[in-house]
Each structure stands twice: as C-alpha cells, then as structure tokens.
Amino acid sequence: MKYKRILLKLSGEALMGDRQYGIDPERLAEYAQDIKAVTEKGIEVAIVIGGGNIFRGVAGAVNGMDRVQGDHMGMLATVINGLALQNALEDAGVKTRLQTAIKINEVAEPFIRRKAMSHLKKGRVVIFGGGTGNPYFTTDSAAVLRAIEVEADVILKGTRVDGIYNTDPEKDTSAIKFDNITFDDVLRKGLKVMDTTAFTLSQENKLPIIVFDMNTRGNLMKVVTGEKIGTEVNI
C-alpha cells in the first residue's frame, strides 16, 4: 500500500447520487463498500464530509440569512451526513466512530485528537463531522486541519470528476486534465481545488492532495495502491 493513513474528503453533494437533494442510499452503500475494501488492506481511514446536499451556509447568507447562523446549520448538516455514512459502513461490517467539532454527546464523541488517533490505530474508520466548529470555515478547511492533526499521509478528495482540469470539464469538452501539478502552479493558474484557506494550509504543511472520481467503483482502492488516476497536487 502506498499510504498507511488517509483522510478522505467527500462533498455532501456526492451523497445525492442522481437526486436533487438529500441522501441516495445506493450511493452511500457503494461508498461504504469501497471504504471497507481499503480498510481490509490495513489502511487507516479518516473521513470528512460536507453538508451541501442538505444546507449550505453561503447560499443561506446570499438569501438574507445571517452567515453565522447559516454556517451553524451547515455544520449540523455534516453531522447528519456523518451519521448516515456511519450507518452504511456499520451495515457493511466496518467499525466506526463519529467525532464532531460541536458537542452533541448523545449522538457522537467530541473531537479529541488522541482518541481519534487511537481509533485509527485500532482499525476503526473515524468520521469527522461539524466542520472546524467555527463559522466562515469550509469543510475543505476542516479536512486539511484534521488530516494534519491525525498525521494522515495524504488528502484524497473524492469528487464527481476524474481530476483537476484547466477549465470546468462539465462545461468545456476541450478541457485539459493535469496528471500532476504543484501547489504553486495551481495558485498561478487560478485553478479551483479547495478554498484558499484550506489549500494554503495543506501547502504549508507539505500535505499532498489527490483529486479523483469517487463515483467510479474501485477508484479509491486504485489511489491507495499507487495507481495513477486523478490528479496529484504536491510540492
């Protein structure tokens, strides 16, 4: 295996499948099977999941809602998604722990770094919900922060496209894909990989990012075994 410990970043929208909102149980089950296959190879897996399929704080602010209130609603949406993913993983026979940045003791453990690392060493998948626990920070920032805290080897950003392109491949059929690219080149070209805060934090801590298509079965296994799919962002 190329990596010992990974941080998998999933968007909330990824859980929708072909739906307009909410959670697609079939897509959730597919993700659970892919994650299970990786854990069976001895890879330690931490996961950060977004909440955009339920609520997005920025969108709420645009529509007149207080930004802080909206971001708190978005944090709670990530906890809902975390519970759904936890249930799917446990149905697949994978031991999990859900930790949140905001205290919901009846639902999940509070995030404690040492406890999270202990769970990972015992082979449990740890799902981090609640973002960073602070408004104005995205789940991308939460993913990078948690990856650094638990000493992950890489951030795997699972999306619905198969890597980073010079333009949006869903809108431009002539878009060119990058197989490898440096942090500096991403910034120089103005490419959108993560929000600026998250991306800079990853760069400063020399934490590589791989963007790949999570919706193709088996791709997660290909990434952790070192197969060249998606786009790797490195120093």
Secondary structure, DSSP 8 states (H G I E B T S, - for coil): ---SEEEEEE-GGGGGTTSSSS--HHHHHHHHHHHHHHHTTT-EEEEEE--TTT--HHHHHHTT--HHHHHHHHHHHHHHHHHHHHHHHHHTT--EEEEESS--TTTSEE--HHHHHHHHHTT-EEEEESTTSSTT--HHHHHHHHHHHTT-SEEEEEESSSSEESS-TTT-TT--EESEEEHHHHHHHT--SS-HHHHHHHHHTT--EEEEETTSTTHHHHHHTT---SEEEE-
